[in-house]
């Protein structure tokens, strides 16, 4: 909400920013539901692919929702999205590095079994 108000000069309040987040989670949830279904059916490559497609779909929904508000500089939406993606990537990198990878390394032999089952 702060980036939208400061950079894009959008006329947006807290409730409307929650709607933007809801649009993103709508696309992500569609991908995760179909991805989990693919895991249950044993189609692992399909599951990974559809989760990625759900992420892209969620991003498209979010950008369209950001552009729909009144008095918004549409040129600045790209910069708002870029900053948002960079911050999310930075946070995700540290979460994956510290928690997930360290837990996989500590398990030793089960890591290779885990990776073989995914691929």
Protein Blocks (a to p, Z undefined) as FASTA:
>chain_A
ZZmmmmnopacdfklmmmmmmmmmmmmmmmmmmmmmmmmnopaklmmmmmmmmmmmmmmm
mmmmmmmpghiafklmmmmmmmmmmmmmmmmmmmmmmmmmmmmmmnommmmmmmmmmZZ
